[in-house]
Amino acid sequence: MRWRLASVGMLIGFGVALLPFSLPAQPAPSAPIQPPKKIIYGGDAVLPPYEYLDESGQPKGFNIELIRAISRPPLRPI
């Protein structure tokens, strides 16, 4: 009987010792998420009609217009 009581005590003690490791960690407080100040887009200028350079060397095409449309609402520079 004595060994059963000791076994139960050891199991309870072991369980209590492991309890802090089983609880979820508290997330660290963080600063509010800031939107990026600038969008950097890298593309390939030889895939017309998706991406290409016009006669004056400016990027044109579907992907370029899409990136410009994405950056338009918050008015971020590209």
TATABEL-V448197 format. One record per pair of residues at least 12 apart in sequence whose ideal C-beta (glycine too) atoms are under 8 Angstrom apart, sorted by sequence separation. I is the first residue (numbers start at 1). GAP is how many residues later the second one is. D is the distance in Angstrom with one decimal. If there is no record, write none. Layout:
I:GAP:D  I:GAP:D
This chain:
49:12:5.7  50:12:5.0  51:12:5.0  48:13:6.4  49:13:6.0  50:13:4.9  51:13:6.2  45:14:6.7  47:14:7.5  43:16:7.2  43:20:5.9  43:21:7.4  41:26:4.9  39:28:6.9  39:31:7.3  39:32:5.1  39:37:5.6  41:37:6.2  38:38:6.3  39:38:7.6  40:38:7.8  35:39:6.2  37:39:6.9  38:39:5.3  39:39:5.2  36:40:7.0  37:40:7.9  38:40:7.3  35:41:7.4
